[in-house]
Amino acid sequence: MRALLPGLPSPHPLGPALPALYQGDDLAQRFVSAFDEVMAPVFSTLQNLDAYFDPHLAPADFLSWLAGWVGVAFEDDWSAERCRTVVAGAAELYRWRGTVRGVAAAVALTTGLDPEIEESGGIGWSGTPGTTPPGSAMPAMVVRVHAPGATPAAVARLDAVVRATKPAHVAHRVETGGA
């Protein structure tokens, strides 16, 4: 039989755990050693299970599964390190979802650009009764980033990030360009 991971020893070999009658039996020892070879990768994975749930330590092929847990979709041009950073920061973003801070953090995390956000909402007071309160009756948000060479696909991705993190009832517009 060929080992799944050649040279990986089992931390819990079955041979010594057999009854005394089979301890000296060569056939029994060889038979259970096949199980040791099959179980060694399972034991190794279980012993390192906590590393699988840390985006900075998880194997690359497991990272997309972790991303699914926190609702992140990777872009094709992202490096592995960027993917790890986005997954690690995604859970924190849920605390701020629907706020200006949350939208700004999501844009910064996914694009690497610091946005300027202008919103129409506001809380205010007036010492004079009957005056118009600040803000606008229709909530709206403008997200500006300094990305003069942004492609239409990049702007669409940015728009999707803003749409996913802003309040559903707030209209928004994304602007890219010079300072």
Secondary structure, 3 states (H helix, E strand, C coil): CCCCCCCCCCCCCCHHHCCHHHHCCHHHHHHHHHHHHHHHHHHHHHHCHHHHCCCCCCCHHHHHHHHHHCCCCCCCCCCHHHHHHHHHHHHHHHHHCCCHHHHHHHHHHHHCCCCEEEECCCCCCCCCCCCCCCCCCCCEEEEEEECCCCCHHHHHHHHHHHHHHCCCCCEEEEEEECC
